[in-house]
Amino acid sequence: MPTISGRQSILTGATFQPFVGSQYEFAPFDAEIKLGLKCDKNLVTCSVFSGPDILAEPGSFVPVGTLDEPPKVPDDYHWVDDVAKGDRLKVTVTNANAATTVLYWVLSITPL
């Protein structure tokens, strides 16, 4: 079961796409994905797509929490979906806060 994660600072008004260029931008096999996101400030929004499925419309909030540790299973994994091999996993995060925010993200992929 592959799991990828990262932390990213996002400047005010900037947008970040964690999976662009990743080997998991396109699902390598039929799988269930679980996505955990959290940031350290409010007014951070996201959109989450897996292939043709819309898991979070553009503008959905990202949960705010402490960034001392990665998102916890199951509490911080708000998006779960089944994907087909080749489906594009697209997450876009935008910071509308007046300060730089830190995003912590984790993607878990379980083959079906």
C-alpha positions, 0 to 999 in steps of 0.5 A: 500500500503506497503512502505519500506525504508532504508539508508545504508552505503556501504564500498568501494568494498562492495555489499549490497542487501536491500531486502534479509531477508525482508518480501518483498523479495518475492512479497506477492501478484500481484502488481505494484512495484516502486523503488527509489534509490539514493546515495551520491557519483558516481561510485555506480552501481546496478542490479534490478530484479523482478521475471523474469524481468530485470529492470537494468542490473548489472552495471547500475548506481545509481542516485547521489543526496542529501540524506537530504530526501528520493527519491521523487515521481516520479523524483527518482523512476526510476524502475516500474514493475508489479510483480506476487505473489511470484516473488523475488525482487532482488536489488544488489548495489555495491560501486566502489568508493574510499570512503564509500557511503550512499544509500537511498532506497524506495520500494512501493508496490501497489496491482493490 
